[in-house]
Amino acid sequence: MIRFSTNKGDIDIELDFDNAPITAKNFQQYAEEGFYNGTIFHRVIPGFVLQGGGMQSGMKEKPTRAPIENEADNGLKNDRGTLSMARTQDPHSASSQFFINLVDNNFLNHSGKNPQGWGYAVFGKVVAGMDVVDSIAKTPTGRFGMHSDVPTEDIIIENTTIL
């Protein structure tokens, strides 16, 4: 289990090594290295997701390891409280960024091994701190350069602990 201590409270995450071994191992490695410390939740969309794991204050992107294989065909669903890997249009482009589903986002689930159907790989879930997640979801947002849905105040992962 992993605890993100944020400036808004703690979020405890349980990883699913059985169904998403590549993704869970990748996330845990970033966590163990302290990579997430000092990163922000840089995208907050109420009724959809909180995204973090790659940007520092001022929307400065952190360098990451190579992308991993997409495991979205693992049968797990993008339901409320689950964590999934963020990626570009390339299905196999996820590295460090993740999102927490604020609602059941069925349209993000795997439906086929094609560009439209790959989906987003679920690899864990919030087991404590959904109240913190819901509180963060209420943070006012705006634009920052080319980015939208950026919180107007930094929501920082101050420390990462392996429990």
Contact map, one row per residue, 1 for C-alpha under 8 A:
1110000000011110000000000000000000000000000000000000000000000000000000000000000000000000000000000000000000000000000000000000000000000000000000000000000000000000011
1111000000011110000000000001001000000000000000000000000000000000000000000000000000000000000000000000000000000000000000000000000000000000000000000000000000000001111
1111100001111000000000000000000000000000000000000000000000000000000000000000000000000000000000000000000000000000000000000000000000000000000000000000000000000001111
0111110001111000000000000000000000000000000000000000000000000000000000000000000000000000000000000000000000000000000000000000000000000000000000000000000000001111100
0011111111100000000000000000000000000000000000000000000000000000000000000000000000000000000000000000000000000000000000000000000000000000000000000000000000001111100
0001111111100000000000000000000000000000000000000000000000000000000000000000000000000000000000000000000000000000000000000000000000000000000000000000000000111110000
0000111110000000000000000000000000000000000000000000000000000000000000000000000000000000000000000000000000000000000000000000000000000000000000000000000000111100000
0000111111000000000000000000000000000000000000000000000000000000000000000000000000000000000000000000000000000000000000000000000000010011000000000000000000100000000
0000111111100000000000000000000000000000000000000000000000000000000000000000000000000000000000000000000000000000000000000000000010010000000000000000000000000000000
0011110111110000000000000000000000000000000000000000000000000000000000000000000000000000000000000000000000000000000000000000000110010000000000000000000000000000000
0011110011111000000000000000000000000000000000000000000000000000000000000000000000000000000000000000000000000000000000000000011111011000000000000000000000000000000
1111000001111100000000000000000000000000000000000000000000000000000000000000000000000000000000000000000000000000000000000000011110000000000000000000000000000000000
1111000000111110000000000000000000000000000000000000000000000000000000000000000000000000000000000000000000000000000000000001111100000000000000000000000000000000000
1100000000011111000000000000000000000000000000000000000000000000000000000000000000000000000000000000000000000000000000000001111000000000000000000000000000000000000
1100000000001111100000010000000000000000000000000000000000000000000000000000000000000000000000000000000000000000000000000011100000000000000000000000000000000000000
0000000000000111111110010000000000000000000000000000000000000000000000000000000000000000000000000000000000000000000000000011000000000000000000000000000000000000000
0000000000000011111111011000000000000000000000000000000000000000000000000000000000000000000000000000000000000000000000000010000000000000000000000000000000000000000
0000000000000001111110000000000000000000000000000000000000000000000000000000000000000000000000000000000000000000000000000000000000000000000000000000000000000000000
0000000000000001111110000000000000000000000000000000000000000000000000000111000000000000000000000000000000000000000000000010000000000000000000000000000000000000000
0000000000000001111111110000000000000000000000000000000000000000000000100100000000000000000000000000000000000000000000001110000000000000000000000000000000000000000
0000000000000001111111111000000000000000000000000000000000000000000000000000000000000000000000000000000000000000000000000000000000000000000000000000000000000000000
0000000000000000100111111100000000000000000000000000000000000000000110100000000000000000000000000000000000000000000000000000000000000000000000000000000000000000000
0000000000000000000111111110000000000000000000000000000000000000000111100000000000001000000000000000000000000000000000001010000000000000000000000000000000000000000
0000000000000011100111111111000000000000000000000000000000000000000000000000000000000000000000000000000000000000000000000011000000000000000000000000000000000000000
0000000000000000100011111111100000000000000000000000000000000000000000000000000000000000000000000000000000000000000000000000000000000000000000000000000000000000000
0000000000000000000001111111110000000000000000000000000000000000000100000000000000000000000000110000000000000000000000000000000000000000000000000000000000000000000
0000000000000000000000111111111000000000000000000000000000000000000000000000000000000000000000010000000000000000000000000000000000000000000000000000000000000000000
0100000000000000000000011111111100000000000000000000000000000000000000000000000000000000000000000000000000000000000000000000000000000000000000000000000000000000000
0000000000000000000000001111111110000000000000000000000000000000000000000000000000000000000000000000000000000000000000000000000000000000000000000000000000000000000
0000000000000000000000000111111111110000000000000000000000000000000000000000000000000000000000010000000000000000000000000000000000000000000000000000000000000000000
0100000000000000000000000011111111110000000000000000000000000000000000000000000000000000000000000000000000000000000000000000000000000000000000000000000000000001110
0000000000000000000000000001111111100000000000000000000000000000000000000000000000000000000000000000000000000000000000000000000000000000000000000000000000000001110
0000000000000000000000000000111111100000000000000000000000000000000000000000000000000000000000000000000000000000000000000000000000000000000000000000000000000000000
0000000000000000000000000000011111111000000000000000000000000000000000000000000000000000000000000000000000000000000000000000000000000000000000000000000000000011000
0000000000000000000000000000011111111010000000000000000000000000000000000000000000000000000000000000000000000000000000000000000000000000000000000000000000000000000
0000000000000000000000000000011001111110000000000000110000000000000000000000000000000000000000000000000000000000000000000000000000000000000000000000000000001011000
0000000000000000000000000000000001111110000000000000000000000000000000000000000000000000000000000000000000000000000000000000000000000000000000000000000000001111000
0000000000000000000000000000000000011111000000000000000110000000000000000000000000000000000000000000000000000000000000000000000000000000000000000000000000011110000
0000000000000000000000000000000000111111100000000001111110000000000000000000000000000000000000000000000000000000000000000000000000000000000000000000000000011100000
0000000000000000000000000000000000000111110000000001111110000000000000000000000000000000000000000000000000000000000000000000000000000000000000000000000001111000000
0000000000000000000000000000000000000011111100000111101000000000000000000000000000000000000000000000000000000000000000000000000000000000000000000000001001111000000
0000000000000000000000000000000000000001111100000111001000100000000000000000000000000000000000000000000000000000000000000000000000000000000000000000111001100000000
0000000000000000000000000000000000000000111110001111000000000000000000000000000000000000000000000000000000000000000000000000000000000000000000000001111000000000000
0000000000000000000000000000000000000000111111001110000000000000000000000000000000000000000000000000000000000000000000000000000000000001101010000000111000000000000
0000000000000000000000000000000000000000001111111100000000000000000000000000000000000000000000000000000000000000000000000000000000000000100000000000100000000000000
0000000000000000000000000000000000000000000111111100000000000000000000000000000000000000000000000000010000000000000000000000000000000000110000000000000000000000000
0000000000000000000000000000000000000000000011111000000000000000000000000000000000000000000000000000011000000000000000000000000000000000000000000000000000000000000
0000000000000000000000000000000000000000000011111100000000000000000000000000000000000000000000000000111010000000000000000000000000000000000000000000000000000000000
0000000000000000000000000000000000000000001111111110000000000000000000000000000000000000000000000011111000000000000000000000000000000000100000000000000000000000000
0000000000000000000000000000000000000000111111011111000000000000000000000000000000000000000000000011110000000000000000000000000000001001100000000000000000000000000
0000000000000000000000000000000000000000111100001111100000000000000000000000000000000100000000001111000000000000000000000000000000000000000000000000000000000000000
0000000000000000000000000000000000000011111000000111111000000000000000000000000000000000000000001110000000000000000000000000000000000000000000000000000000000000000
0000000000000000000000000000000000010011100000000011111000000000000000000000000000000000000000011100000000000000000000000000000000000000000000000000000000000000000
0000000000000000000000000000000000010011000000000001111100001111000000000000000000000000000000011000000000000000000000000000000000000000000000000000000000000000000
0000000000000000000000000000000000000011110000000001111110111100000000000000000000000000000000000000000000000000000000000000000000000000000000000000000000000000000
0000000000000000000000000000000000000111000000000000011111111100000000000000000000000000000000000000000000000000000000000000000000000000000000000000000000000000000
0000000000000000000000000000000000000111000000000000001111110000000000000000000000000000000000000000000000000000000000000000000000000000000000000000000001000000000
0000000000000000000000000000000000000000000000000000000111110000000000000000000000000000000000000000000000000000000000000000000000000000000000000000000000000000000
0000000000000000000000000000000000000000010000000000001111111000000000000000000000000000000000000000000000000000000000000000000000000000000000010000000000000000000
0000000000000000000000000000000000000000000000000000001111111100000000000000000000000000000000000000000000000000000000000000000000000000000000000000000000000000000
0000000000000000000000000000000000000000000000000000011100111110000000000000000000000000000000000000000000000000000000000000000000000000000000000000000000000000000
0000000000000000000000000000000000000000000000000000011100011111000000000000000000000000000000000000000000000000000000000000000000000000000000000000000000000000000
0000000000000000000000000000000000000000000000000000010000001111100000000000000000000000000000000000000000000000000000000000000000000000000000000000000000000000000
0000000000000000000000000000000000000000000000000000010000000111110000000000000000000000000000110000000000000000000000000000000000000000000000000000000000000000000
0000000000000000000000000000000000000000000000000000000000000011111000000000000000000000000000110000000000000000000000000000000000000000000000000000000000000000000
0000000000000000000000000000000000000000000000000000000000000001111100000000000000000000000000100000000000000000000000000000000000000000000000000000000000000000000
0000000000000000000000000000000000000000000000000000000000000000111110000000000000000000000111100000000000000000000000000000000000000000000000000000000000000000000
0000000000000000000001100100000000000000000000000000000000000000011111000000000000000000000111100000000000000000000000000000000000000000000000000000000000000000000
0000000000000000000001100000000000000000000000000000000000000000001111100000000000000000000111000000000000000000000000000000000000000000000000000000000000000000000
0000000000000000000000100000000000000000000000000000000000000000000111111000000000000000001111000000000000000000000001011000000000000000000000000000000000000000000
0000000000000000000101100000000000000000000000000000000000000000000011111100000000000000000000000000000000000000000000011100000000000000000000000000000000000000000
0000000000000000000000000000000000000000000000000000000000000000000001111111000000000000000000000000000000001100000001111100000000000000000000000000000000000000000
0000000000000000000000000000000000000000000000000000000000000000000001111111000000000000000000000000000000000111000001001000000000000000000000000000000000000000000
0000000000000000001100000000000000000000000000000000000000000000000000111111000000000000000000000000000000000000000000001000000000000000000000000000000000000000000
0000000000000000001000000000000000000000000000000000000000000000000000011111100000000000000000000000000000000100000000000000000000000000000000000000000000000000000
0000000000000000001000000000000000000000000000000000000000000000000000011111110000000000000000000000000000001000000000001110000000000000000000000000000000000000000
0000000000000000000000000000000000000000000000000000000000000000000000000011111001000000000000000000000001001000000000000100000000000000000000000000000000000000000
0000000000000000000000000000000000000000000000000000000000000000000000000001111101110000000000000000100111011000000000010100000000000000000000000000000000000000000
0000000000000000000000000000000000000000000000000000000000000000000000000000111111000000000000000000111111000000000000000000000000000000000000000000000000000000000
0000000000000000000000000000000000000000000000000000000000000000000000000000011111000000000000000001111110000000000000000000000000000000000000000000000000000000000
0000000000000000000000000000000000000000000000000000000000000000000000000000001111100000000000000001111000000000000000000000110001000000000000000000000000000000000
0000000000000000000000000000000000000000000000000000000000000000000000000000111111110000000000000001100000000000000000000111110000000000000000000000000000000000000
0000000000000000000000000000000000000000000000000000000000000000000000000000010011111000000000000111100000000000000000000111110000000000000000000000000000000000000
0000000000000000000000000000000000000000000000000000000000000000000000000000010001111100000000000111100000000000000000011111000000000000000000000000000000000000000
0000000000000000000000100000000000000000000000000000000000000000000000000000000000111110000001111110000000000000000000011110000000000000000000000000000000000000000
0000000000000000000000000000000000000000000000000010000000000000000000000000000000011111000001111110000000000000000000010000000000000000000000000000000000000000000
0000000000000000000000000000000000000000000000000000000000000000000000000000000000001111111111101000000000000000000000010000000000000000000000000000000000000000000
0000000000000000000000000000000000000000000000000000000000000000000000000000000000000111111011000000000000000000000000000000000000000000000000000000000000000000000
0000000000000000000000000000000000000000000000000000000000000000000000000000000000000011111010000000000000000000001000000000000000000000000000000000000000000000000
0000000000000000000000000000000000000000000000000000000000000000000000000000000000000011111110000000000000000000001000000000000000000000000000000000000000000000000
0000000000000000000000000000000000000000000000000000000000000000000001000000000000000011111111000000000000000000001001110000000000000000000000000000000000000000000
0000000000000000000000000000000000000000000000000000000000000000001111000000000000000010011111000000000000000000000000000000000000000000000000000000000000000000000
0000000000000000000000000000000000000000000000000000000000000000001111000000000000000011111111100000000000000000000000000000000000000000000000000000000000000000000
0000000000000000000000000000000000000000000000000000000000000000001111000000000000001111001111111000000000000000000000000000000000000000000000000000000000000000000
0000000000000000000000000100000000000000000000000000000000000001111100000000000000001110000011111000000000000000000000000000000000000000000000000000000000000000000
0000000000000000000000000110010000000000000000000000110000000001100000000000000000001100000001111100000000000000000000000000000000000000000000000000000000000000000
0000000000000000000000000000000000000000000000000011110000000000000000000000000000001110000001111110000000000000000000000000000000000000000000000000000000000000000
0000000000000000000000000000000000000000000000000011100000000000000000000000000000111100000000011111000000000000000000000000000000000000000000000000000000000000000
0000000000000000000000000000000000000000000000001111000000000000000000000000000000111100000000001111100000000000000000000000000000000000000000000000000000000000000
0000000000000000000000000000000000000000000000001110000000000000000000000000000111110000000000000111110000000000000000000000000000000000000000000000000000000000000
0000000000000000000000000000000000000000000000011100000000000000000000000000011111110000000000000011111110000000000000000000000000000000000000000000000000000000000
0000000000000000000000000000000000000000000001111100000000000000000000000000001110000000000000000001111100000000000000000000000000001100100000000000000000000000000
0000000000000000000000000000000000000000000000111000000000000000000000000000001110000000000000000000111110000000000000000000000000000000000000000000000000000000000
0000000000000000000000000000000000000000000000000000000000000000000000000000011100000000000000000000111111000000000000000000000000000000000000000000000000000000000
0000000000000000000000000000000000000000000000010000000000000000000000000000011100000000000000000000101111111000000000000000000000000000000000000000000000000000000
0000000000000000000000000000000000000000000000000000000000000000000000000000111000000000000000000000000111111000000000000000000000000000000000000000000000000000000
0000000000000000000000000000000000000000000000000000000000000000000000000000000000000000000000000000000011111000000000100000000000000000000000000000000000000000000
0000000000000000000000000000000000000000000000000000000000000000000000000000010000000000000000000000000011111100000000110000000000000000000000000000000000000000000
0000000000000000000000000000000000000000000000000000000000000000000000010001110000000000000000000000000011111110000011111000000000000000000000000000000000000000000
0000000000000000000000000000000000000000000000000000000000000000000000011010000000000000000000000000000000011111100011111000000000000000000000000000000000000000000
0000000000000000000000000000000000000000000000000000000000000000000000001000000000000000000000000000000000001111100011100000000000000000000000000000000000000000000
0000000000000000000000000000000000000000000000000000000000000000000000001000000000000000000000000000000000000111110111000000000000000000000000000000000000000000000
0000000000000000000000000000000000000000000000000000000000000000000000000000000000000000000000000000000000000111111011000000000000000000000000000000000000000000000
0000000000000000000000000000000000000000000000000000000000000000000000000000000000000000000000000000000000000001111111000000000000000000000000000000000000000000000
0000000000000000000000000000000000000000000000000000000000000000000000000000000000000000111000000000000000000000111111000000000000000000000000000000000000000000000
0000000000000000000000000000000000000000000000000000000000000000000000000000000000000000000000000000000000000001011111100000000000000000000000000000000000000000000
0000000000000000000000000000000000000000000000000000000000000000000000000000000000000000000000000000000000001111111111100000000000000000000000000000000000000000000
0000000000000000000000000000000000000000000000000000000000000000000001011000000000000000001000000000000000001111111111110000000000000000000000000000000000000000000
0000000000000000000000000000000000000000000000000000000000000000000000010000000000000000001000000000000000111110000111111000000000000000000000000000000000000000000
0000000000000000000000000000000000000000000000000000000000000000000001110000010000011110001000000000000000011100000001111100000000000000000000000000000000000000000
0000000000000000000100100000000000000000000000000000000000000000000001111101000000011000000000000000000000001100000000111110000000000000000000000000000000000000000
0000000000000000000100000000000000000000000000000000000000000000000000110001110001111000000000000000000000000000000000011111000000000000000000000000000000000000000
0000000000000011101100110000000000000000000000000000000000000000000000000001000001111000000000000000000000000000000000001111100000000000000000000000000000000000000
0000000000001111000000010000000000000000000000000000000000000000000000000000000001110000000000000000000000000000000000000111110000000000000000000000000000000000000
0000000000001110000000000000000000000000000000000000000000000000000000000000000011100000000000000000000000000000000000000011111000000000000000000000000000000000000
0000000000111100000000000000000000000000000000000000000000000000000000000000000011100000000000000000000000000000000000000001111111000000000000000000000000000000000
0000000000111100000000000000000000000000000000000000000000000000000000000000000000000000000000000000000000000000000000000000111111000000000000000000000000000000000
0000000001111000000000000000000000000000000000000000000000000000000000000000000000000000000000000000000000000000000000000000011111000000000000000000000000000000000
0000000011110000000000000000000000000000000000000000000000000000000000000000000000000000000000000000000000000000000000000000011111111000000000000000000000000000000
0000000000100000000000000000000000000000000000000000000000000000000000000000000010000000000000000000000000000000000000000000011111111100000000000000000000000000000
0000000000000000000000000000000000000000000000000000000000000000000000000000000000000000000000000000000000000000000000000000000011111110000000000000000000000000000
0000000111100000000000000000000000000000000000000000000000000000000000000000000000000000000000000000000000000000000000000000000011111111000000000000000000000000000
0000000000100000000000000000000000000000000000000100000000000000000000000000000000000000000000000000010000000000000000000000000011111111100000000000000000000000000
0000000000000000000000000000000000000000000000000000000000000000000000000000000000000000000000000000010000000000000000000000000001111111110000000000000000000000000
0000000100000000000000000000000000000000000000000000000000000000000000000000000000000000000000000000000000000000000000000000000000111111111000000000000000000000000
0000000100000000000000000000000000000000000100000100000000000000000000000000000000000000000000000000000000000000000000000000000000011111111000000000000000100000000
0000000000000000000000000000000000000000000111001100000000000000000000000000000000000000000000000000010000000000000000000000000000001111111000000000000000000000000
0000000000000000000000000000000000000000000001000000000000000000000000000000000000000000000000000000000000000000000000000000000000000111111100000000000000000000000
0000000000000000000000000000000000000000000100000000000000000000000000000000000000000000000000000000000000000000000000000000000000000011111110000000001110000000000
0000000000000000000000000000000000000000000000000000000000000000000000000000000000000000000000000000000000000000000000000000000000000000011111000000001110000000000
0000000000000000000000000000000000000000000100000000000000000000000000000000000000000000000000000000000000000000000000000000000000000000001111100001111100000000000
0000000000000000000000000000000000000000000000000000000000000000000000000000000000000000000000000000000000000000000000000000000000000000000111110001111100000000000
0000000000000000000000000000000000000000000000000000000000000000000000000000000000000000000000000000000000000000000000000000000000000000000011111111110000000000000
0000000000000000000000000000000000000000000000000000000000100000000000000000000000000000000000000000000000000000000000000000000000000000000001111111010000000000000
0000000000000000000000000000000000000000000000000000000000000000000000000000000000000000000000000000000000000000000000000000000000000000000000111110000000000000000
0000000000000000000000000000000000000000000000000000000000000000000000000000000000000000000000000000000000000000000000000000000000000000000000111111000000000000000
0000000000000000000000000000000000000000000000000000000000000000000000000000000000000000000000000000000000000000000000000000000000000000000000111111110000000000000
0000000000000000000000000000000000000000001000000000000000000000000000000000000000000000000000000000000000000000000000000000000000000000000011110111110000000000000
0000000000000000000000000000000000000000011110000000000000000000000000000000000000000000000000000000000000000000000000000000000000000000000011100011111000000000000
0000000000000000000000000000000000000000011100000000000000000000000000000000000000000000000000000000000000000000000000000000000000000000000011110011111100000000000
0000000000000000000000000000000000000000111100000000000000000000000000000000000000000000000000000000000000000000000000000000000000000000001111000000111111100000000
0000000000000000000000000000000000000000000000000000000000000000000000000000000000000000000000000000000000000000000000000000000000000000001111000000011111000000000
0000000000000000000000000000000000000000000000000000000000000000000000000000000000000000000000000000000000000000000000000000000000000000001100000000001111100000000
0000000000000000000000000000000000000001110000000000000010000000000000000000000000000000000000000000000000000000000000000000000000000000000000000000001111110000000
0000011100000000000000000000000000000001110000000000000000000000000000000000000000000000000000000000000000000000000000000000000000000001000000000000001011111000000
0000011000000000000000000000000000000111100000000000000000000000000000000000000000000000000000000000000000000000000000000000000000000000000000000000000001111100000
0001111000000000000000000000000000011111100000000000000000000000000000000000000000000000000000000000000000000000000000000000000000000000000000000000000000111111000
0001111000000000000000000000000000001110000000000000000000000000000000000000000000000000000000000000000000000000000000000000000000000000000000000000000000011111000
0001110000000000000000000000000001011100000000000000000000000000000000000000000000000000000000000000000000000000000000000000000000000000000000000000000000001111100
0111100000000000000000000000001101011000000000000000000000000000000000000000000000000000000000000000000000000000000000000000000000000000000000000000000000001111110
0111100000000000000000000000001100000000000000000000000000000000000000000000000000000000000000000000000000000000000000000000000000000000000000000000000000000011111
1110000000000000000000000000001100000000000000000000000000000000000000000000000000000000000000000000000000000000000000000000000000000000000000000000000000000001111
1110000000000000000000000000000000000000000000000000000000000000000000000000000000000000000000000000000000000000000000000000000000000000000000000000000000000000111
